[in-house]
Amino acid sequence: MLMKDYYTIEETEKGIDGFLPIPKTTQSKYRKEGLLVFIKVGRQIYYRNEHLKQLFVKLEQAAIHKAE
């Protein structure tokens, strides 16, 4: 399966291309906190594949530091 470059909020909520699903409210929180980089075109929000990867790395690092 070919990975897309950009994903919508709805696709991200369902979980796509090996990424865990992220609820819409959590996406909004992460956008406001600056954890999740996004592109807005009109009213539609898109996430780049690489930015989703970066988010999961940040969350993993935070969990590791919290456990220490």
C-alpha positions as CSV (number, residue, x, y, z in Angstrom):
1,M,0.0,0.0,0.0
2,L,1.3,3.4,-0.9
3,M,1.4,6.0,1.8
4,K,-0.2,9.3,1.2
5,D,1.6,12.6,1.9
6,Y,-1.3,14.4,3.5
7,Y,-4.2,13.2,5.8
8,T,-7.4,14.8,6.9
9,I,-8.8,15.0,10.4
10,E,-11.3,12.3,9.6
11,E,-8.6,9.9,8.2
12,T,-6.4,10.5,11.2
13,E,-9.3,9.8,13.6
14,K,-9.8,6.4,12.0
15,G,-6.1,5.5,12.0
16,I,-4.3,5.3,8.7
17,D,-1.2,3.7,7.1
18,G,0.1,2.2,10.3
19,F,-0.6,5.2,12.5
20,L,-2.8,4.8,15.6
21,P,-6.1,6.5,15.5
22,I,-6.2,10.0,17.1
23,P,-9.6,11.3,18.2
24,K,-10.7,14.7,16.9
25,T,-10.6,16.3,20.3
26,T,-7.1,15.1,20.9
27,Q,-6.0,16.3,17.5
28,S,-7.4,19.7,18.4
29,K,-5.5,19.7,21.7
30,Y,-2.3,18.7,20.1
31,R,-2.7,21.5,17.4
32,K,-3.3,24.1,20.1
33,E,-0.3,22.9,22.1
34,G,1.9,23.0,19.0
35,L,2.6,19.3,19.1
36,L,0.9,18.5,15.8
37,V,1.9,20.6,12.8
38,F,-0.9,21.2,10.3
39,I,-1.8,22.9,7.1
40,K,-5.1,24.6,6.7
41,V,-6.6,25.1,3.2
42,G,-9.9,26.9,3.4
43,R,-11.7,25.1,6.2
44,Q,-10.0,21.8,5.7
45,I,-7.0,20.8,8.0
46,Y,-4.3,18.4,6.7
47,Y,-1.4,16.7,8.4
48,R,1.7,15.7,6.5
49,N,2.8,12.1,7.0
50,E,6.2,13.2,8.4
51,H,4.4,15.5,11.0
52,L,2.3,12.6,12.2
53,K,5.5,10.6,12.6
54,Q,7.1,13.4,14.6
55,L,4.1,13.6,16.9
56,F,4.4,10.0,17.8
57,V,8.1,10.4,18.5
58,K,7.4,13.4,20.8
59,L,4.7,11.4,22.6
60,E,7.0,8.4,23.0
61,Q,9.8,10.6,24.3
62,A,7.4,12.3,26.8
63,A,6.3,8.9,28.0
64,I,9.8,7.7,28.5
65,H,10.8,10.8,30.5
66,K,7.7,10.5,32.6
67,A,8.5,6.9,33.4
68,E,12.1,7.7,34.5
